[in-house]
Amino acid sequence: MQIDMRRVDSALNINRFYSLELTKDLFGQHGVHRQWGRSGTWGRHRNDWYATKTEAEFALSDLIKQRLARGYLIKLPVSKGQGV
């Protein structure tokens, strides 16, 4: 599951993205992969690892809440066959 978020404010020259994804490595550890930065760039990456899937899911939801509080909006996926 991947969550893409955007924050755009042309008056303040803000055009940023934030992407979150639950991951699992070959050894069974669960984690949250984050990527963020200015739109149009690769941005920065970070992986945080947790002992259980539940801990990773709680961390993911906390990060989403933090980003929403800072003005980011969740970018909804475009369905196939519906234009754009």
For each residue, the residues with C-beta under 8 A, 3 or more apart:
1: 21 22
2: 19 20 21
3: 19 20 21 60 64 74
4: 17 18 19 74 75
5: 17 18 19 20 64 67 68 72 73 74 75
6: 16 17 18 39 72 73 75
7: 14 15 16 17 18 70 71 72 73
8: 14 15 16 39
9: 12 13 14 71
10: 13 14 15
11:
12: 9
13: 9 10
14: 7 8 9 10
15: 7 8 10 38 39 40
16: 6 7 8 36 37 38 39 72
17: 4 5 6 7 35 36 37 38 39 43
18: 4 5 6 7 34 35 36 67 72
19: 2 3 4 5 34 35 36
20: 2 3 5 32 33 34 60 63 64
21: 1 2 3 32 33
22: 1 30 31 32 33 53 56 57 60
23: 30 31 32 33 47
24: 28 29 30 31 53
25: 28 29 31 49
26:
27:
28: 24 25
29: 24 25 49 50 51
30: 22 23 24 49 50 51 52 53 55 56
31: 22 23 24 25 47 48 49 50 56
32: 20 21 22 23 47 48 50 56 59 60 63
33: 20 21 22 23 45 46 47
34: 18 19 20 45 46 47 48 63
35: 17 18 19 42 43 44 45 46
36: 16 17 18 19 43 44
37: 16 17 41 42 43 44
38: 15 16 17 41 43
39: 6 8 15 16 17
40: 15
41: 37 38
42: 35 37
43: 17 35 36 37 38
44: 35 36 37
45: 33 34 35
46: 33 34 35
47: 23 31 32 33 34
48: 31 32 34 59
49: 25 29 30 31
50: 29 30 31 32 53 55 56 59
51: 29 30 55
52: 30 55 56
53: 22 24 30 50 56 57
54: 57 58
55: 30 50 51 52 58 59
56: 22 30 31 32 50 52 53 59 60
57: 22 53 54 60 61
58: 54 55 61 62
59: 32 48 50 55 56 62 63
60: 3 20 22 32 56 57 63 64
61: 57 58 64 65
62: 58 59 65 66
63: 20 32 34 59 60 66 67
64: 3 5 20 60 61 67 68 74
65: 61 62 68 69
66: 62 63 69 70
67: 5 18 63 64 70 72
68: 5 64 65 71 72 73 74
69: 65 66
70: 7 66 67
71: 7 9 68
72: 5 6 7 16 18 67 68
73: 5 6 7 68
74: 3 4 5 64 68
75: 4 5 6
76:
77:
78: 82 83 84
79: 82
80:
81:
82: 78 79
83: 78
84: 78
